[in-house]
Amino acid sequence: MTINAQTKSKLHWACRRGMLELDLLLLPFLENAYDGLSEDERFVFVQMLEIEDPTLYQWFIARLQPEDLPMRALVDKIIAYARRSAV
C-alpha cells in the first residue's frame, strides 16, 4: 500500500533532523522502505519522529533501546535497512 504525496512530503520534513546522522538513516528508510511497512509500523514511525534527536541517536547506535516493543522492532528494522544499504 502506498501513501499519498502530501503525507510523504510531511514525513520527509519530519525526518529532517538536527543531526546529519539521523537524516542519513531516516530519509533513505522513508524513501525506500516506508511504503512496505504495515499500518501499525507506520503509526509507530510517526510516533518515533516525535522523539528528541539525542534519544533517537542513542537508539540507533545501540547504546539504548526503546522500552516500547513495537518501537524497538521498528528501530531494529531501520538499523538493519541501513546496514543492508551500506554494503
C-alpha positions as CSV (number, residue, x, y, z in Angstrom):
1,M,0.0,0.0,0.0
2,T,1.4,3.4,-0.9
3,I,0.8,6.7,0.7
4,N,-0.2,10.0,-0.9
5,A,2.4,12.6,-1.9
6,Q,1.3,15.1,0.7
7,T,1.7,12.7,3.6
8,K,5.0,11.6,2.3
9,S,6.1,15.2,2.0
10,K,5.2,15.9,5.6
11,L,7.1,12.8,6.7
12,H,10.1,13.8,4.7
13,W,10.3,17.1,6.5
14,A,9.8,15.4,9.9
15,C,12.7,13.1,9.0
16,R,14.9,16.1,8.5
17,R,16.5,16.3,11.9
18,G,19.1,18.5,13.7
19,M,21.6,15.7,13.3
20,L,23.0,14.6,10.0
21,E,23.5,11.1,11.3
22,L,19.7,10.8,11.8
23,D,19.0,12.3,8.4
24,L,21.2,9.7,6.8
25,L,19.2,6.9,8.5
26,L,15.7,8.2,8.4
27,L,15.4,9.8,4.9
28,P,16.6,6.7,2.9
29,F,14.4,4.5,5.0
30,L,11.4,6.7,4.3
31,E,12.0,6.9,0.6
32,N,12.8,3.2,0.1
33,A,11.2,1.1,2.9
34,Y,8.3,3.1,4.5
35,D,5.8,2.0,1.8
36,G,6.4,-1.6,2.8
37,L,5.6,-1.1,6.5
38,S,2.3,-2.3,8.0
39,E,-0.2,0.3,9.1
40,D,0.9,-0.4,12.7
41,E,4.5,0.1,11.9
42,R,3.7,3.4,10.0
43,F,1.9,4.6,13.1
44,V,5.0,3.8,15.2
45,F,7.2,5.5,12.7
46,V,5.2,8.7,13.0
47,Q,5.4,8.4,16.8
48,M,9.2,7.8,16.6
49,L,9.6,11.1,14.7
50,E,8.3,12.9,17.8
51,I,11.2,11.6,19.9
52,E,14.1,14.0,20.6
53,D,17.2,13.6,18.5
54,P,19.6,12.6,21.3
55,T,17.3,9.7,22.3
56,L,16.9,8.6,18.7
57,Y,20.7,8.8,18.2
58,Q,21.2,6.6,21.3
59,W,18.7,4.1,19.9
60,F,20.4,3.9,16.5
61,I,23.9,3.5,17.8
62,A,22.5,0.7,20.1
63,R,23.5,2.3,23.4
64,L,19.9,2.4,24.5
65,Q,16.8,0.5,23.4
66,P,13.2,1.8,23.4
67,E,11.2,0.2,26.2
68,D,8.2,0.0,23.8
69,L,8.4,-3.3,21.9
70,P,6.9,-2.1,18.6
71,M,9.2,1.0,18.7
72,R,12.2,-1.3,19.4
73,A,11.2,-3.6,16.5
74,L,11.0,-0.5,14.2
75,V,14.4,0.8,15.3
76,D,15.9,-2.6,14.7
77,K,14.3,-2.6,11.2
78,I,15.7,0.8,10.4
79,I,19.2,-0.3,11.6
80,A,19.0,-3.5,9.5
81,Y,17.9,-1.5,6.5
82,A,20.8,1.0,6.9
83,R,23.3,-1.9,7.2
84,R,22.0,-3.6,4.1
85,S,22.1,-0.4,2.2
86,A,25.7,0.4,3.2
87,V,27.0,-2.9,1.8
